[in-house]
Amino acid sequence: MPLNRHRAIAWILVLVAVLVLALTGVLFHQGRTPGLYPERSWGPWKSETMGAWSTHVRTNSWVPAAQARVHYGKAEDVHLDAFGGTDHDTSVFFRTAFTLTPDGSLTVKETRP
């Protein structure tokens, strides 16, 4: 009887390990686990000026993911992380809306009060 109990526990542990690995693989492939990507999988930062905003965007070569750092001098910083989906943020002082897609496309839209 104890042998069967040990065998059942071993199978349950193997099943749990397989499920955790499968879930991690799916989330990694969808781009929802940014902390697991090595630095070498990220491309170089691409800088561009959009109006008075200085933007820096980089994309991941393994999965659909992008990061953006947007600066208005030293007055304001906006950080966007599109890991598997689109990310949106709005600046506090200038009411400017930013949208970043996982392919690295950054759009800027000034909102009027």
LINRA-V930469 format. One record per pair of residues at least 24 apart in sequence whose ideal C-beta (glycine too) atoms are under 10 Angstrom apart, sorted by the first residue. I is the first residue (numbers start at 1). J is the second residue. Records with the same first field share a line. If there is no record, write none. Layout:
I: J  J
This chain:
27: 63  83  84
28: 62  63  84
29: 62  63  64  84
30: 63  64  65  83  84  85  102
31: 60  62  63  64  65  66  82  83  84  85  102
32: 63  65  83  84  85
33: 63  65  83  84
34: 60  63  65  67  81  82  83  84
35: 83
36: 62  63
37: 61  62  63  65  83
38: 62
41: 65
42: 66  67
43: 104
45: 69
46: 104  106
48: 106
50: 96  98  106  107  108
51: 94  96  108  110
52: 94  96
53: 78  91  94  96  98  106  108
55: 80  98  100  106  108
56: 106
57: 82  100  104  105  106
58: 104
59: 101  102  103  104  105
60: 102  104
63: 102
64: 101  102  103  104
65: 102  103  104
66: 100  101  102  103  104  105  106
67: 100  104
68: 98  99  100  101  104  105  106
70: 96  98  100  106  108
72: 96
78: 108
80: 106
82: 106
